[in-house]
Amino acid sequence: MSENDITIALVDIEHAGELLTLRRAAFVTEAQTYGDPNIPPLTQTLGELKEDLRREDVVTLGAWRGHRLVGSVRVELEDGKATLGRLAVAPDLQGRGIGTQMMFAVLPHLPEETTEIWVFTGKDSKHNLAMYQAQGYEHQHDQVAGDLTYAYLRKILGDQ
C-alpha cells in the first residue's frame, strides 16, 4: 500500500458509527492481550462517541482508503500539550504504516503553542510501544487503572 492510497481528514459526526465499528475491530486484539473485553475503546457507546466528536478540545482524524474508514486517532488538546489516544487501524491493514501516517498527520492540527505530545498504551503492548518509540516518543511513567497498567510516553516538539 502506498501513501497515496490513504486520505487523512477530520472525522465528521456523520462518520461516528463507522468510527465506532473501526475502533471496536481494531481494539479486539488489545483486549485479548489483556484478557479484558471491557477496555474503554470497546465499551464506548455511539452517543458518547458523538459527544466526544463535538468537543472543541478534541481533534479526531480518520484515514480513508477510498470510501472505507481504515484508521483513526483522537487528540485531546490542553495547555500546550496534546494527548494522542485511540490510535486504531483496521485489522486487515495493520502493519502497513497507516498508524505512522496518522501520527504525522496530527501535527498540522495542533495549536501553535503545543510543545509536547503524549501517548499512552497498555504496558504489555510491545508493538505499540515500539511504534511510538520509533517516532521519538520516550517512556515517562506507568499508571495503573483498574486491572490495566498504561505506559505513558512523551515527545517534545521542536520547530515544526
SEMARMAR-469340 format. One record per atom (N, C-alpha, C): z, x, y; atom name. Coordinates in nm, 4 decimals. Layout:
# SEMARMAR-469340
+----------+----------+----------+------+
!       pz !       px !       py ! atom !
+----------+----------+----------+------+
!        Z !        X !        Y !   CA !
...
+----------+----------+----------+------+
This chain:
# SEMARMAR-469340
+----------+----------+----------+------+
!       pz !       px !       py ! atom !
+----------+----------+----------+------+
!   0.0000 !   0.0859 !  -0.1178 !    N !
!   0.0000 !   0.0000 !   0.0000 !   CA !
!   0.0000 !   0.0898 !   0.1232 !    C !
!  -0.0891 !   0.0660 !   0.2137 !    N !
!  -0.0923 !   0.1445 !   0.3358 !   CA !
!  -0.0151 !   0.0725 !   0.4457 !    C !
!   0.0184 !   0.1483 !   0.5484 !    N !
!   0.0930 !   0.0930 !   0.6611 !   CA !
!   0.0165 !  -0.0220 !   0.7265 !    C !
!  -0.1159 !  -0.0186 !   0.7218 !    N !
!  -0.1980 !  -0.1226 !   0.7840 !   CA !
!  -0.1882 !  -0.2576 !   0.7139 !    C !
!  -0.1386 !  -0.2594 !   0.5929 !    N !
!  -0.1252 !  -0.3846 !   0.5192 !   CA !
!  -0.0091 !  -0.4699 !   0.5702 !    C !
!   0.0813 !  -0.4101 !   0.6450 !    N !
!   0.2052 !  -0.4765 !   0.6878 !   CA !
!   0.2034 !  -0.5000 !   0.8380 !    C !
!   0.2423 !  -0.6203 !   0.8772 !    N !
!   0.2607 !  -0.6534 !   1.0183 !   CA !
!   0.4091 !  -0.6838 !   1.0386 !    C !
!   0.4701 !  -0.6186 !   1.1358 !    N !
!   0.6127 !  -0.6399 !   1.1626 !   CA !
!   0.6272 !  -0.7103 !   1.2970 !    C !
!   0.7036 !  -0.8200 !   1.2974 !    N !
!   0.7232 !  -0.9000 !   1.4183 !   CA !
!   0.8565 !  -0.9730 !   1.4096 !    C !
!   0.8980 !  -1.0298 !   1.5224 !    N !
!   1.0205 !  -1.1094 !   1.5244 !   CA !
!   1.0066 !  -1.2292 !   1.4318 !    C !
!   1.1153 !  -1.2658 !   1.3678 !    N !
!   1.1173 !  -1.3836 !   1.2804 !   CA !
!   1.1552 !  -1.5049 !   1.3646 !    C !
!   1.0713 !  -1.6076 !   1.3607 !    N !
!   1.0983 !  -1.7322 !   1.4324 !   CA !
!   1.1787 !  -1.8259 !   1.3435 !    C !
!   1.2427 !  -1.9229 !   1.4053 !    N !
!   1.3236 !  -2.0216 !   1.3334 !   CA !
!   1.2386 !  -2.0960 !   1.2291 !    C !
!   1.1096 !  -2.1097 !   1.2553 !    N !
!   1.0223 !  -2.1804 !   1.1609 !   CA !
!   1.0086 !  -2.1061 !   1.0281 !    C !
!   1.0439 !  -1.9782 !   1.0249 !    N !
!   1.0370 !  -1.8991 !   0.9019 !   CA !
!   1.1734 !  -1.8845 !   0.8342 !    C !
!   1.2715 !  -1.9609 !   0.8784 !    N !
!   1.4079 !  -1.9460 !   0.8254 !   CA !
!   1.4142 !  -1.9683 !   0.6747 !    C !
!   1.3475 !  -2.0703 !   0.6241 !    N !
!   1.3511 !  -2.0972 !   0.4807 !   CA !
!   1.2902 !  -1.9844 !   0.3996 !    C !
!   1.1789 !  -1.9329 !   0.4480 !    N !
!   1.1128 !  -1.8217 !   0.3807 !   CA !
!   1.2008 !  -1.6962 !   0.3861 !    C !
!   1.2675 !  -1.6746 !   0.4997 !    N !
!   1.3575 !  -1.5602 !   0.5139 !   CA !
!   1.4748 !  -1.5715 !   0.4169 !    C !
!   1.5320 !  -1.6896 !   0.4069 !    N !
!   1.6436 !  -1.7106 !   0.3152 !   CA !
!   1.6006 !  -1.6814 !   0.1707 !    C !
!   1.4831 !  -1.7272 !   0.1333 !    N !
!   1.4307 !  -1.7030 !  -0.0013 !   CA !
!   1.4095 !  -1.5536 !  -0.0258 !    C !
!   1.3501 !  -1.4856 !   0.0717 !    N !
!   1.3274 !  -1.3409 !   0.0592 !   CA !
!   1.4590 !  -1.2665 !   0.0396 !    C !
!   1.5563 !  -1.2962 !   0.1235 !    N !
!   1.6853 !  -1.2265 !   0.1139 !   CA !
!   1.7513 !  -1.2505 !  -0.0214 !    C !
!   1.7478 !  -1.3730 !  -0.0665 !    N !
!   1.8108 !  -1.4025 !  -0.1964 !   CA !
!   1.7422 !  -1.3261 !  -0.3084 !    C !
!   1.6102 !  -1.3224 !  -0.3063 !    N !
!   1.5372 !  -1.2485 !  -0.4104 !   CA !
!   1.5690 !  -1.0991 !  -0.4027 !    C !
!   1.5732 !  -1.0463 !  -0.2807 !    N !
!   1.5940 !  -0.9027 !  -0.2627 !   CA !
!   1.7358 !  -0.8582 !  -0.2976 !    C !
!   1.8335 !  -0.9440 !  -0.2757 !    N !
!   1.9730 !  -0.9027 !  -0.2947 !   CA !
!   2.0284 !  -0.9349 !  -0.4332 !    C !
!   1.9479 !  -0.9937 !  -0.5202 !    N !
!   1.9953 !  -1.0212 !  -0.6562 !   CA !
!   2.0335 !  -0.8919 !  -0.7268 !    C !
!   1.9504 !  -0.7883 !  -0.7133 !    N !
!   1.9814 !  -0.6616 !  -0.7812 !   CA !
!   2.1090 !  -0.5992 !  -0.7252 !    C !
!   2.1320 !  -0.6162 !  -0.5970 !    N !
!   2.2562 !  -0.5656 !  -0.5363 !   CA !
!   2.3763 !  -0.6396 !  -0.5954 !    C !
!   2.3634 !  -0.7695 !  -0.6080 !    N !
!   2.4719 !  -0.8491 !  -0.6674 !   CA !
!   2.4966 !  -0.8064 !  -0.8115 !    C !
!   2.3901 !  -0.7763 !  -0.8843 !    N !
!   2.4049 !  -0.7307 !  -1.0226 !   CA !
!   2.4736 !  -0.5943 !  -1.0289 !    C !
!   2.4427 !  -0.5074 !  -0.9342 !    N !
!   2.5055 !  -0.3754 !  -0.9294 !   CA !
!   2.6570 !  -0.3886 !  -0.9200 !    C !
!   2.7012 !  -0.4872 !  -0.8428 !    N !
!   2.8450 !  -0.5044 !  -0.8195 !   CA !
!   2.9078 !  -0.6123 !  -0.9068 !    C !
!   2.8265 !  -0.6788 !  -0.9869 !    N !
!   2.8797 !  -0.7845 !  -1.0715 !   CA !
!   2.9397 !  -0.8983 !  -0.9897 !    C !
!   2.8815 !  -0.9234 !  -0.8721 !    N !
!   2.9348 !  -1.0248 !  -0.7818 !   CA !
!   2.8210 !  -1.1089 !  -0.7244 !    C !
!   2.8030 !  -1.2318 !  -0.7725 !    N !
!   2.6956 !  -1.3167 !  -0.7206 !   CA !
!   2.7281 !  -1.3796 !  -0.5852 !    C !
!   2.8449 !  -1.3478 !  -0.5307 !    N !
!   2.8878 !  -1.4107 !  -0.4054 !   CA !
!   2.8809 !  -1.3172 !  -0.2855 !    C !
!   2.7921 !  -1.2185 !  -0.2893 !    N !
!   2.7785 !  -1.1320 !  -0.1721 !   CA !
!   2.7158 !  -1.2136 !  -0.0584 !    C !
!   2.7502 !  -1.1828 !   0.0667 !    N !
!   2.7065 !  -1.2659 !   0.1802 !   CA !
!   2.5576 !  -1.2998 !   0.1861 !    C !
!   2.4645 !  -1.2080 !   0.1581 !    N !
!   2.3233 !  -1.2486 !   0.1653 !   CA !
!   2.2857 !  -1.3573 !   0.0650 !    C !
!   2.3652 !  -1.3729 !  -0.0398 !    N !
!   2.3344 !  -1.4753 !  -0.1405 !   CA !
!   2.4088 !  -1.6059 !  -0.1165 !    C !
!   2.5064 !  -1.6042 !  -0.0297 !    N !
!   2.5839 !  -1.7259 !  -0.0056 !   CA !
!   2.5551 !  -1.7894 !   0.1306 !    C !
!   2.4813 !  -1.7213 !   0.2161 !    N !
!   2.4482 !  -1.7769 !   0.3472 !   CA !
!   2.3629 !  -1.9023 !   0.3300 !    C !
!   2.3973 !  -2.0061 !   0.4039 !    N !
!   2.3210 !  -2.1314 !   0.3975 !   CA !
!   2.2042 !  -2.1270 !   0.4952 !    C !
!   2.1105 !  -2.2176 !   0.4773 !    N !
!   1.9976 !  -2.2264 !   0.5693 !   CA !
!   2.0461 !  -2.2566 !   0.7110 !    C !
!   2.1439 !  -2.3442 !   0.7234 !    N !
!   2.1993 !  -2.3760 !   0.8557 !   CA !
!   2.2619 !  -2.2547 !   0.9217 !    C !
!   2.3362 !  -2.1762 !   0.8456 !    N !
!   2.3967 !  -2.0543 !   0.9001 !   CA !
!   2.2899 !  -1.9534 !   0.9420 !    C !
!   2.1864 !  -1.9430 !   0.8623 !    N !
!   2.0772 !  -1.8510 !   0.8956 !   CA !
!   2.0074 !  -1.8948 !   1.0239 !    C !
!   1.9824 !  -2.0232 !   1.0392 !    N !
!   1.9182 !  -2.0725 !   1.1618 !   CA !
!   2.0057 !  -2.0435 !   1.2836 !    C !
!   2.1371 !  -2.0627 !   1.2696 !    N !
!   2.2292 !  -2.0289 !   1.3798 !   CA !
!   2.2175 !  -1.8812 !   1.4146 !    C !
!   2.2112 !  -1.7962 !   1.3129 !    N !
!   2.2008 !  -1.6522 !   1.3339 !   CA !
!   2.0706 !  -1.6174 !   1.4069 !    C !
!   1.9608 !  -1.6831 !   1.3699 !    N !
!   1.8320 !  -1.6567 !   1.4341 !   CA !
!   1.8313 !  -1.6985 !   1.5813 !    C !
!   1.9190 !  -1.7908 !   1.6183 !    N !
!   1.9271 !  -1.8375 !   1.7573 !   CA !
!   2.0149 !  -1.7476 !   1.8450 !    C !
!   2.0926 !  -1.6607 !   1.7856 !    N !
!   2.1850 !  -1.5762 !   1.8623 !   CA !
!   2.1087 !  -1.4785 !   1.9516 !    C !
!   2.1551 !  -1.4647 !   2.0745 !    N !
!   2.0906 !  -1.3741 !   2.1688 !   CA !
!   2.1251 !  -1.2281 !   2.1420 !    C !
!   2.2336 !  -1.2032 !   2.0702 !    N !
!   2.2749 !  -1.0654 !   2.0420 !   CA !
!   2.2271 !  -1.0178 !   1.9051 !    C !
!   2.1361 !  -1.0920 !   1.8447 !    N !
!   2.0815 !  -1.0563 !   1.7139 !   CA !
!   1.9290 !  -1.0590 !   1.7209 !    C !
!   1.8677 !  -0.9549 !   1.6665 !    N !
!   1.7223 !  -0.9471 !   1.6537 !   CA !
!   1.6924 !  -0.9440 !   1.5044 !    C !
!   1.6040 !  -1.0305 !   1.4593 !    N !
!   1.5633 !  -1.0313 !   1.3187 !   CA !
!   1.4132 !  -1.0075 !   1.3126 !    C !
!   1.3767 !  -0.9010 !   1.2441 !    N !
!   1.2359 !  -0.8664 !   1.2275 !   CA !
!   1.1912 !  -0.8979 !   1.0863 !    C !
!   1.0650 !  -0.9357 !   1.0754 !    N !
!   1.0072 !  -0.9612 !   0.9449 !   CA !
!   0.8843 !  -0.8756 !   0.9239 !    C !
!   0.8593 !  -0.8415 !   0.7989 !    N !
!   0.7381 !  -0.7692 !   0.7621 !   CA !
!   0.6510 !  -0.8657 !   0.6825 !    C !
!   0.5296 !  -0.8849 !   0.7301 !    N !
!   0.4373 !  -0.9751 !   0.6632 !   CA !
!   0.3221 !  -0.8970 !   0.6017 !    C !
!   0.2859 !  -0.9379 !   0.4837 !    N !
!   0.1649 !  -0.8891 !   0.4181 !   CA !
!   0.0767 !  -1.0115 !   0.4065 !    C !
!  -0.0197 !  -1.0204 !   0.4958 !    N !
!  -0.0970 !  -1.1437 !   0.5076 !   CA !
!  -0.0038 !  -1.2525 !   0.5599 !    C !
!   0.0034 !  -1.3655 !   0.4887 !    N !
!   0.0915 !  -1.4751 !   0.5309 !   CA !
!   0.2270 !  -1.4713 !   0.4614 !    C !
!   0.2479 !  -1.3723 !   0.3768 !    N !
!   0.3716 !  -1.3647 !   0.2980 !   CA !
!   0.4757 !  -1.2761 !   0.3667 !    C !
!   0.5958 !  -1.3293 !   0.3840 !    N !
!   0.7074 !  -1.2510 !   0.4361 !   CA !
!   0.7578 !  -1.1630 !   0.3218 !    C !
!   0.7476 !  -1.0305 !   0.3382 !    N !
!   0.7821 !  -0.9383 !   0.2301 !   CA !
!   0.9003 !  -0.8481 !   0.2643 !    C !
!   0.9479 !  -0.8540 !   0.3884 !    N !
!   1.0616 !  -0.7715 !   0.4270 !   CA !
!   1.1275 !  -0.8265 !   0.5509 !    C !
!   1.2533 !  -0.7892 !   0.5702 !    N !
!   1.3236 !  -0.8303 !   0.6917 !   CA !
!   1.4397 !  -0.7356 !   0.7180 !    C !
!   1.4826 !  -0.7351 !   0.8420 !    N !
!   1.6020 !  -0.6609 !   0.8811 !   CA !
!   1.6663 !  -0.7364 !   0.9977 !    C !
!   1.7975 !  -0.7383 !   0.9980 !    N !
!   1.8766 !  -0.8046 !   1.1016 !   CA !
!   1.9458 !  -0.6958 !   1.1826 !    C !
!   1.9410 !  -0.7063 !   1.3155 !    N !
!   2.0036 !  -0.6076 !   1.4034 !   CA !
!   2.0958 !  -0.6800 !   1.4997 !    C !
!   2.2238 !  -0.6449 !   1.4944 !    N !
!   2.3204 !  -0.7006 !   1.5884 !   CA !
!   2.3427 !  -0.5995 !   1.6998 !    C !
!   2.3346 !  -0.6469 !   1.8243 !    N !
!   2.3451 !  -0.5604 !   1.9414 !   CA !
!   2.4783 !  -0.5816 !   2.0109 !    C !
!   2.5456 !  -0.4694 !   2.0425 !    N !
!   2.6763 !  -0.4811 !   2.1071 !   CA !
!   2.7111 !  -0.3513 !   2.1787 !    C !
!   2.7220 !  -0.3561 !   2.3110 !    N !
!   2.7727 !  -0.2448 !   2.3919 !   CA !
!   2.7169 !  -0.1080 !   2.3534 !    C !
!   2.5862 !  -0.0902 !   2.3617 !    N !
!   2.5260 !   0.0390 !   2.3341 !   CA !
!   2.5142 !   0.0735 !   2.1870 !    C !
!   2.5467 !  -0.0218 !   2.1024 !    N !
!   2.5448 !   0.0005 !   1.9575 !   CA !
!   2.4590 !  -0.1064 !   1.8923 !    C !
!   2.3799 !  -0.0638 !   1.7944 !    N !
!   2.3016 !  -0.1573 !   1.7133 !   CA !
!   2.3485 !  -0.1421 !   1.5696 !    C !
!   2.3683 !  -0.2543 !   1.5019 !    N !
!   2.4091 !  -0.2506 !   1.3614 !   CA !
!   2.3021 !  -0.3190 !   1.2780 !    C !
!   2.2385 !  -0.2404 !   1.1904 !    N !
!   2.1370 !  -0.2934 !   1.1002 !   CA !
!   2.2046 !  -0.3517 !   0.9779 !    C !
!   2.1541 !  -0.4639 !   0.9345 !    N !
!   2.2067 !  -0.5262 !   0.8143 !   CA !
!   2.1004 !  -0.6108 !   0.7476 !    C !
!   2.1300 !  -0.6496 !   0.6275 !    N !
!   2.0422 !  -0.7375 !   0.5503 !   CA !
!   1.8987 !  -0.6874 !   0.5452 !    C !
!   1.8837 !  -0.5555 !   0.5343 !    N !
!   1.7510 !  -0.4992 !   0.5140 !   CA !
!   1.7045 !  -0.5429 !   0.3752 !    C !
!   1.5973 !  -0.6193 !   0.3713 !    N !
!   1.5516 !  -0.6786 !   0.2459 !   CA !
!   1.4019 !  -0.6579 !   0.2296 !    C !
!   1.3639 !  -0.6251 !   0.1077 !    N !
!   1.2220 !  -0.6128 !   0.0725 !   CA !
!   1.2003 !  -0.6912 !  -0.0563 !    C !
!   1.0895 !  -0.7644 !  -0.0617 !    N !
!   1.0569 !  -0.8422 !  -0.1817 !   CA !
!   1.0645 !  -0.7504 !  -0.3040 !    C !
!   1.1287 !  -0.7962 !  -0.4111 !    N !
!   1.1481 !  -0.7105 !  -0.5287 !   CA !
!   1.0201 !  -0.6472 !  -0.5835 !    C !
!   0.9085 !  -0.7179 !  -0.5803 !    N !
!   0.7849 !  -0.6617 !  -0.6351 !   CA !
!   0.7210 !  -0.5561 !  -0.5457 !    C !
!   0.7736 !  -0.5379 !  -0.4248 !    N !
!   0.7179 !  -0.4390 !  -0.3316 !   CA !
!   0.8188 !  -0.3306 !  -0.2924 !    C !
!   0.9349 !  -0.3313 !  -0.3536 !    N !
!   1.0357 !  -0.2300 !  -0.3214 !   CA !
!   0.9860 !  -0.0920 !  -0.3629 !    C !
!   1.0288 !   0.0082 !  -0.2869 !    N !
!   0.9916 !   0.1457 !  -0.3165 !   CA !
!   0.8558 !   0.1867 !  -0.2610 !    C !
!   0.7988 !   0.1046 !  -0.1741 !    N !
!   0.6661 !   0.1344 !  -0.1175 !   CA !
!   0.6707 !   0.1640 !   0.0318 !    C !
!   0.7888 !   0.1867 !   0.0858 !    N !
!   0.8004 !   0.2268 !   0.2259 !   CA !
!   0.8188 !   0.1142 !   0.3252 !    C !
!   0.8252 !  -0.0089 !   0.2793 !    N !
!   0.8411 !  -0.1214 !   0.3728 !   CA !
!   0.9764 !  -0.1152 !   0.4423 !    C !
!   1.0819 !  -0.0853 !   0.3690 !    N !
!   1.2149 !  -0.0733 !   0.4298 !   CA !
!   1.2178 !   0.0336 !   0.5369 !    C !
!   1.1555 !   0.1463 !   0.5092 !    N !
!   1.1493 !   0.2550 !   0.6075 !   CA !
!   1.0711 !   0.2111 !   0.7311 !    C !
!   0.9579 !   0.1429 !   0.7109 !    N !
!   0.8806 !   0.0913 !   0.8241 !   CA !
!   0.9660 !  -0.0024 !   0.9096 !    C !
!   1.0449 !  -0.0849 !   0.8433 !    N !
!   1.1289 !  -0.1812 !   0.9154 !   CA !
!   1.2324 !  -0.1074 !   1.0018 !    C !
!   1.2878 !   0.0003 !   0.9482 !    N !
!   1.3879 !   0.0756 !   1.0235 !   CA !
!   1.3272 !   0.1350 !   1.1511 !    C !
!   1.2055 !   0.1860 !   1.1436 !    N !
!   1.1387 !   0.2402 !   1.2620 !   CA !
!   1.0976 !   0.1286 !   1.3584 !    C !
!   1.0590 !   0.0137 !   1.3052 !    N !
!   1.0137 !  -0.0979 !   1.3880 !   CA !
!   1.1256 !  -0.1549 !   1.4738 !    C !
!   1.2496 !  -0.1308 !   1.4350 !    N !
!   1.3649 !  -0.1812 !   1.5104 !   CA !
!   1.3739 !  -0.1146 !   1.6479 !    C !
!   1.3393 !   0.0125 !   1.6567 !    N !
!   1.3633 !   0.0923 !   1.7774 !   CA !
!   1.3112 !   0.0296 !   1.9074 !    C !
!   1.1881 !  -0.0212 !   1.9133 !    N !
!   1.1402 !  -0.0804 !   2.0391 !   CA !
!   1.2142 !  -0.2084 !   2.0795 !    C !
!   1.2887 !  -0.2670 !   1.9878 !    N !
!   1.3604 !  -0.3916 !   2.0173 !   CA !
!   1.5038 !  -0.3675 !   2.0649 !    C !
!   1.5434 !  -0.2417 !   2.0718 !    N !
!   1.6799 !  -0.2103 !   2.1140 !   CA !
!   1.6870 !  -0.2003 !   2.2651 !    C !
!   1.7970 !  -0.2480 !   2.3241 !    N !
!   1.8151 !  -0.2309 !   2.4679 !   CA !
!   1.8183 !  -0.0820 !   2.5036 !    C !
!   1.7765 !  -0.0506 !   2.6248 !    N !
!   1.7724 !   0.0877 !   2.6720 !   CA !
!   1.9053 !   0.1605 !   2.6560 !    C !
!   2.0142 !   0.0883 !   2.6746 !    N !
!   2.1467 !   0.1509 !   2.6713 !   CA !
!   2.1985 !   0.1775 !   2.5296 !    C !
!   2.1200 !   0.1471 !   2.4282 !    N !
!   2.1636 !   0.1701 !   2.2904 !   CA !
!   2.1662 !   0.3196 !   2.2619 !    C !
!   2.2818 !   0.3690 !   2.2198 !    N !
!   2.2978 !   0.5126 !   2.1935 !   CA !
!   2.3163 !   0.5452 !   2.0457 !    C !
!   2.3483 !   0.4432 !   1.9657 !    N !
!   2.3694 !   0.4696 !   1.8242 !   CA !
!   2.3327 !   0.3476 !   1.7414 !    C !
!   2.2894 !   0.3761 !   1.6181 !    N !
!   2.2579 !   0.2703 !   1.5229 !   CA !
!   2.3473 !   0.2905 !   1.4011 !    C !
!   2.4085 !   0.1828 !   1.3571 !    N !
!   2.4935 !   0.1832 !   1.2387 !   CA !
!   2.4253 !   0.1018 !   1.1303 !    C !
!   2.4469 !   0.1409 !   1.0065 !    N !
!   2.4044 !   0.0623 !   0.8910 !   CA !
!   2.5202 !   0.0602 !   0.7936 !    C !
!   2.5224 !  -0.0397 !   0.7090 !    N !
!   2.6226 !  -0.0415 !   0.6031 !   CA !
!   2.5590 !  -0.0951 !   0.4768 !    C !
!   2.6093 !  -0.0468 !   0.3663 !    N !
!   2.5597 !  -0.0879 !   0.2359 !   CA !
!   2.6719 !  -0.0674 !   0.1359 !    C !
!   2.6566 !  -0.1236 !   0.0199 !    N !
!   2.7568 !  -0.1033 !  -0.0832 !   CA !
!   2.7708 !   0.0442 !  -0.1163 !    C !
!   2.8935 !   0.0887 !  -0.1350 !    N !
!   2.9209 !   0.2303 !  -0.1603 !   CA !
!   2.8486 !   0.2811 !  -0.2845 !    C !
!   2.8225 !   0.1943 !  -0.3817 !    N !
!   2.7559 !   0.2350 !  -0.5050 !   CA !
!   2.6047 !   0.2130 !  -0.5019 !    C !
!   2.5502 !   0.1759 !  -0.3880 !    N !
!   2.4060 !   0.1516 !  -0.3745 !   CA !
!   2.3355 !   0.2838 !  -0.3439 !    C !
!   2.3200 !   0.3638 !  -0.4460 !    N !
!   2.2682 !   0.5012 !  -0.4310 !   CA !
!   2.1305 !   0.5049 !  -0.3650 !    C !
!   2.0414 !   0.4146 !  -0.4046 !    N !
!   1.9066 !   0.4132 !  -0.3467 !   CA !
!   1.9127 !   0.3850 !  -0.1960 !    C !
!   1.9929 !   0.2863 !  -0.1569 !    N !
!   2.0058 !   0.2524 !  -0.0149 !   CA !
!   2.0648 !   0.3685 !   0.0636 !    C !
!   2.1702 !   0.4284 !   0.0103 !    N !
!   2.2328 !   0.5414 !   0.0789 !   CA !
!   2.1332 !   0.6554 !   0.0976 !    C !
!   2.0556 !   0.6850 !  -0.0056 !    N !
!   1.9561 !   0.7927 !   0.0033 !   CA !
!   1.8502 !   0.7609 !   0.1085 !    C !
!   1.8058 !   0.6347 !   0.1141 !    N !
!   1.7051 !   0.5958 !   0.2126 !   CA !
!   1.7587 !   0.6154 !   0.3544 !    C !
!   1.8814 !   0.5688 !   0.3799 !    N !
!   1.9386 !   0.5828 !   0.5139 !   CA !
!   1.9598 !   0.7293 !   0.5496 !    C !
!   2.0104 !   0.8074 !   0.4577 !    N !
!   2.0352 !   0.9485 !   0.4849 !   CA !
!   1.9045 !   1.0232 !   0.5107 !    C !
!   1.7982 !   0.9854 !   0.4421 !    N !
!   1.6677 !   1.0474 !   0.4647 !   CA !
!   1.6157 !   1.0179 !   0.6057 !    C !
!   1.6644 !   0.9101 !   0.6663 !    N !
!   1.6234 !   0.8731 !   0.8021 !   CA !
!   1.7197 !   0.9268 !   0.9083 !    C !
!   1.8136 !   1.0112 !   0.8677 !    N !
!   1.9025 !   1.0755 !   0.9642 !   CA !
!   2.0361 !   1.0076 !   0.9857 !    C !
!   2.0680 !   0.9090 !   0.9038 !    N !
!   2.1984 !   0.8433 !   0.9141 !   CA !
!   2.3018 !   0.9271 !   0.8400 !    C !
!   2.4198 !   0.9392 !   0.8985 !    N !
!   2.5271 !   1.0174 !   0.8379 !   CA !
!   2.6445 !   0.9280 !   0.8033 !    C !
!   2.7003 !   0.9494 !   0.6844 !    N !
!   2.8150 !   0.8709 !   0.6375 !   CA !
!   2.9330 !   0.8925 !   0.7313 !    C !
!   2.9952 !   0.7827 !   0.7736 !    N !
!   3.1096 !   0.7902 !   0.8647 !   CA !
!   3.2394 !   0.7516 !   0.7960 !    C !
!   3.2372 !   0.6387 !   0.7244 !    N !
!   3.3583 !   0.5935 !   0.6559 !   CA !
!   3.3239 !   0.4823 !   0.5560 !    C !
!   3.4203 !   0.4517 !   0.4720 !    N !
!   3.4092 !   0.3401 !   0.3784 !   CA !
!   3.5084 !   0.2326 !   0.4207 !    C !
!   3.4750 !   0.1087 !   0.3908 !    N !
!   3.5638 !  -0.0024 !   0.4242 !   CA !
!   3.5638 !  -0.1023 !   0.3094 !    C !
!   3.6828 !  -0.1400 !   0.2678 !    N !
!   3.6977 !  -0.2372 !   0.1589 !   CA !
!   3.6965 !  -0.3777 !   0.2177 !    C !
!   3.6182 !  -0.4646 !   0.1557 !    N !
!   3.6122 !  -0.6058 !   0.1945 !   CA !
!   3.6143 !  -0.6858 !   0.0651 !    C !
!   3.7294 !  -0.7414 !   0.0324 !    N !
!   3.7427 !  -0.8129 !  -0.0938 !   CA !
!   3.7287 !  -0.7164 !  -0.2095 !    C !
!   3.6374 !  -0.7471 !  -0.3008 !    N !
!   3.6151 !  -0.6613 !  -0.4169 !   CA !
!   3.5109 !  -0.5522 !  -0.3919 !    C !
!   3.4489 !  -0.5539 !  -0.2745 !    N !
!   3.3424 !  -0.4585 !  -0.2441 !   CA !
!   3.3912 !  -0.3487 !  -0.1505 !    C !
!   3.3322 !  -0.2315 !  -0.1649 !    N !
!   3.3555 !  -0.1222 !  -0.0705 !   CA !
!   3.2217 !  -0.0900 !  -0.0060 !    C !
!   3.2182 !  -0.0979 !   0.1261 !    N !
!   3.0971 !  -0.0701 !   0.2013 !   CA !
!   3.1022 !   0.0705 !   0.2578 !    C !
!   2.9889 !   0.1390 !   0.2537 !    N !
!   2.9732 !   0.2685 !   0.3184 !   CA !
!   2.9068 !   0.2433 !   0.4534 !    C !
!   2.9632 !   0.2998 !   0.5593 !    N !
!   2.9091 !   0.2864 !   0.6941 !   CA !
!   2.8475 !   0.4195 !   0.7352 !    C !
!   2.7229 !   0.4119 !   0.7829 !    N !
!   2.6509 !   0.5315 !   0.8248 !   CA !
!   2.6048 !   0.5114 !   0.9688 !    C !
!   2.5918 !   0.6240 !   1.0411 !    N !
!   2.5561 !   0.6162 !   1.1832 !   CA !
!   2.4470 !   0.7185 !   1.2152 !    C !
!   2.3621 !   0.6785 !   1.3083 !    N !
!   2.2591 !   0.7674 !   1.3608 !   CA !
!   2.2698 !   0.7636 !   1.5131 !    C !
!   2.2843 !   0.8802 !   1.5731 !    N !
!   2.2887 !   0.8903 !   1.7197 !   CA !
!   2.1454 !   0.8981 !   1.7683 !    C !
!   2.1132 !   0.8176 !   1.8682 !    N !
!   1.9775 !   0.8159 !   1.9222 !   CA !
!   1.9641 !   0.9174 !   2.0337 !    C !
!   1.8533 !   0.9893 !   2.0329 !    N !
!   1.8210 !   1.0804 !   2.1404 !   CA !
!   1.7202 !   1.0136 !   2.2302 !    C !
!   1.6440 !   1.0930 !   2.3019 !    N !
!   1.5374 !   1.0368 !   2.3856 !   CA !
!   1.4328 !   0.9713 !   2.2958 !    C !
!   1.4029 !   0.8461 !   2.3286 !    N !
!   1.3047 !   0.7739 !   2.2471 !   CA !
!   1.1712 !   0.7724 !   2.3148 !    C !
+----------+----------+----------+------+
